[in-house]
Amino acid sequence: MTAIPFEFESKFNGRYGIVTRRMLRMLSEDSRVALSEMSAKLGISRQAIKKRMTGMYGELGITNTIALDEEKLGLANPHLILVRFKRRPDREMLLHTFQRSYVPQLVVSTHGEYDLLVYANAASKSEYVRWDMGMHIALADYGMTWTSLEMTHRQLGFFPLRNEAIMKSALPEKYKDMLVLLNSDSGITFREMASKLGMHINSAMYTYRKIVEQERYVKRFSIALRPLKGTAIIGFFCRYTPGPDHESNSSRARRAFMSDDKDPAVSRYLVCSQLIGGYDFFSMGVFDDEKAAYRMGVSYHRQCHGKNGLKTRHAYFDDVLLGTLPLYSIDTGKEYNAVRWEIN
């Protein structure tokens, strides 16, 4: 069998110019970055930057968002859920069922080895369990298989939260109101913030510094793109049978999650996390097509772990039913928070 490389070039990035791709990286790392800073780093005028940004936001369906510290908001029960139906409900029914609660943050319809991917988080374990059981009851007529997995260590990326989840937190009302504004548009100016919150601009700036710089509820100001045309987004789960060589196998697999094109429009891997439950690991990635996604994602991982009886389950994303899909550009090599599997 021919070895699958972990380093390769994605074709879809070539559809976007280098300046556009570098702007996407800068906005992904800080969506509140000043035009003057972008101009200095890219070597083009502020007017040209502003014109490009207007075009980019429309063409790529960009929204400004934030990565929140979910634990500080009191949301310490993150789960990923795989759902399989014998009879798939229609979109309207699913949307109505999921949006009744603040607990589901992202719901994506898929095709492959599962039909829905859900990211959910709740303020308490008991609240999560009540919601989980409620979903079993609500969808029982569709022959559903529901696999809930606890996210224990997020190694890469974030899932944007819904405003409903922010408003359910125990934070002071003015903090929640400002976080909702930033979550809806992280590039909002202080003057706009003050106007919408009905406070003096100095009060708005003080509250901002309090929640961002002192309490650190916001981990990052970022963006989210609409799924790029001509790409395939895959979510795959792995369950391992660890042996003495598990860390060396994981180290080889890890290189793929930390490798990317030079100046990508969207990072190849966007979310990676350790899990507890029926699977041990989840990753979400963007590739040129489904064949490339399977070969460079699932098959490469199998190549690294195959001798240890790796079990995988994968599907390709079709439609975002609820929430915001985290599509952005970051330096995955620097940001990947690896777990080393060593015997003490």
N, C-alpha and C positions, 0 to 999 in steps of 0.2 A: 504494500500500500504506500502511495506517495505521501510524504510528510506534508502537512498543511502549514504554511507559514503564518506566524502571528503578525508579521509586518507586511502591509500591502497598501495600495492606494485605492481609495474609493472614487469612482468616476463622477458621482454626483457633485462633488465639491468643485470640479472643474467648470461647472456652469456658472459659478459666481466669481467675480473678479477678486483679486488679492486685497484691494482696499475694502470692499464689502465684507470679506471674510474677517479681516482684522478689526473692522468696526463691530462685527457681531461678537468677536471675542471680548473686546473692551466693554461692550454693553452687557454681556453675560456676566462678566466679573464685577461690574458696577454700573447699573443702569442710571445712576445719578451722576455719572462722570460729566465733567464740564466740557462744553464744546471747545474751549481754549486748550484743554489738556489733550483732547482727541486731535485737534489741529496740529499741536506741537509734535505729537508722537507719529502722526501719519504724514506730516509734511504737506498738508493741503489747507486751504483757507477755511475759516469757520463757516462762511457762506456755503462753500462747497459741501462741507460736512452736513450742514442743516438740510440742504437740498437732497443729498444722498439718503439721509435718515428718513425724510418724508417718503421717498420712493420705496425704501426698504421696508418700512413699517406696513405700507399698503401691500406690496408685492408678496412679502413673506408672512403676513398676518401676525406681526409681532405684538405681543402685549408685555407691558412692564409689570413685574411681579416681585415678590420677596421670598427668600428662604427663611422660615421662622424657626426658632428654637422651640420645638413642640413640647418638650418637657417643661420648660419655663412657663408655657401657657397652660400647663396642667394636662397636657395630652401625652400620656406616657404609656399608651397601649397600642402601638402601631402594628397592624396586621396586613398581610397580603392574602387575598382570597382568590382561588381558582374555582370557577363555576362551569359545570357541564350540564347541558339540558338534553333530555330525550326529545322534547318539543320546545323549540326556542320561542320565547315570548316576543311580541312585537316591541319596537323601540319605545313607543309611547307608554306602554305598560311598565317597562323596565324603568324608564325615567321617572314616572309617577311613583313607583315603589321605592326607589333609592333616594329621591330628593326629599322624602318626608322627614328624614333624619339628618342631623349635622354630622353623623359618624362617618359615612362614606365620603372620602375626599376626591377620589378619582374612580370612575367606572368606564372601562373600555371594552367595546365588543371586539371579538377576535375570531379568527378561523384557524383551525389546527387541532391540537390535542386538548384544548379547553375553549369555552365560548365567551367567557367574561373574565377580565382581570379587574380586581377591586383593591384599592388601597384605602384602608379605614383606620381611624384612630378615635379613641374615646377618653373621657376624663377619668374613668375608673374601670376596673376589670368587670365589675358587676354590670355597669352600663353597656360595656361592649358585649357581654354575654347576652343581655336582654335584647340588644339589637340583633345580634347574630341569630338567636332563636326566632326572633320576629321575622327575619328574612327567610328562614327555613319554612315557616308557616305560610308567608305571603307567596312563596314560589313553589309550594309543594305540588301543585297541580301540573307542573311542567316536567316532572321526572328529574329533579335537580340533584346533582352531586356537588356538594359545597365543601371545599378543602380550605380551612383557615390556618394560616401560618404566622407565627409571631416573628416580627423583625427584631433581632437582638443586637445587631451591630451593622450599622450602615457604613459601608466602606467607600461609597461614592454617590454623590448626587442628593437630590431632595425631591419631594413631591409638594407642589404648591397647595396650600390649604384653601378650603372654601371660606368665604366670609362668615358663614353660619358657624363654623367651628371657632373662629376668633371671638365671635360674640358670645359663645357659650363659656369662655374662659372666666376666671375669677378676677381678672385684672380690673382696675378702675375704669369707669365708663369712658373717660376721655382718652385713655390709652387704647382701649379697644376701638374707639371711633377713628383714631389716627392710624392704627394698624390696618383697619379695613380700607382706608383711603390709600395707603401705601401698597396694600395687597392688590388693589384694583388698578393702581397706576403708580409704580414706585418712582417715576420721574416727575411727579407732581411738585410744583414750586411751593415755597413757604407761603407766598401770598395767596395762592389758590387754596392751600391747606387751611390757612386762617379763615378765608372767606367761607369755605364749606363747613368748617367746624364752629363758626360764629365766635372766634376769639381774635384777640389782637395778634399781629404777626410776631411780636416778641414772645407772647405766651405760646404760640405755635412752635417757635424755634426752641423754647425751653422744654416743652413737652417732647419734641422730637429728640433732643439731646438726651433726655431722661430715658426714653424707651430704647434708643439706638445705642448711645455711647455708654450709658451707665448700667442700665438693666440688661442690655444686650439681648433683647427679644428677637432682633433681626440679625440673622447670620450673614445674609448677603442680599444686596439689591441686584436683581437679575432680570432676565427677559425669558419669554417662552415663545417659540416660533410655531406657526401652523406646520403640520407634517409636510415635508418637502415632496413635490411631485417627483415620481420616478425613484422613490426609495421604499424600502421595506423596514418596518419596525418590528423587532422580535422580542418577546419576553420568554426566557427559558429558565426552568427550575432544575436543580440537580440534587440528587441524593447519593451520598457516598457510602462506600464500605471501607473505612480507613484502614490502612495497613502501615507498616513501618516506613514506607516511602511516600506517605500522604503529603508531607510538607514539600518534598522535592517535586512531586507531581503538581501540587498546588502552585508552587513557584513558577513552573513552566506555564500553567494556565493563566496565572496572574499577569504575565507579560502582555497577553492580549488585551486585558482590561486597562492596562497602563499605556498601550500603544495607540497612536492615532496618526492621521494625515498631518502634514504641515499646514498650519492655518486653516483648519476645517471650518465650514459654514456651521455644522452641527457636530458635536463630539460623537465619536463612534459608540462609546458606551456612556450611558447617562445615569443609570442607577445600578448599584451592586450592593447586596446585603446578605449577611448571614441570617439564617432562619432557624426556628424551632418548630417541629411538627413533622409532617410527612416528607418535607424536603429540607435540605440544609443550606441552599444557596439560590439566590435569584439574580439575574442580570437582565438589563434592557438595553438594546443596541439598535443602531441605524445602519443599514447597508444598502447597496445598490439595488438589490432585488432579493426575493425569497431564497433563491438558490444560494446566493452569496451569504445571506444571513445564516442559513443552515450549515453551510460548509465552514465558514470562518468562525461561526459562533458555536453551535452545538457539536459539530464534528471535530473541531479543534479541541474543544473541552474533552470530548470522548477520547481523542488521541492522547491527551495528557493523562487521563485517569482510567482508561479502558481496562487495564488489568485488574482493577480493584472493584469491578462490578458496578460502574456508574449507571444510575438511572436518571433519565432526563424526561422533561415534559415541556413542550414548546408550543407557541401559537404566534400568529402574525396579527398586528393591530389593524382594525378596520375603521372604527368610529369612536370618538370620545362622546359618551353619553352624558357624563357629568364631570365637572372639574376641569383642570388644566393639565395638559400633558407637558412634562418637563423636557423641552427641546431647546438646547442652548449650546454654547461652545466654551469649554473650560479645558485647562491643562490637566488631563486625567493622570498623567505621569506624576505630577506633583501632588494632586489632591487625593489620590487613591490611598485610603487608610487601611493598610493590609493587616491581616491577622496571621501570625506565624504559628504553624501547628507543630510545636516542639514538645517532646516528652521531658518533664522535669524529674 
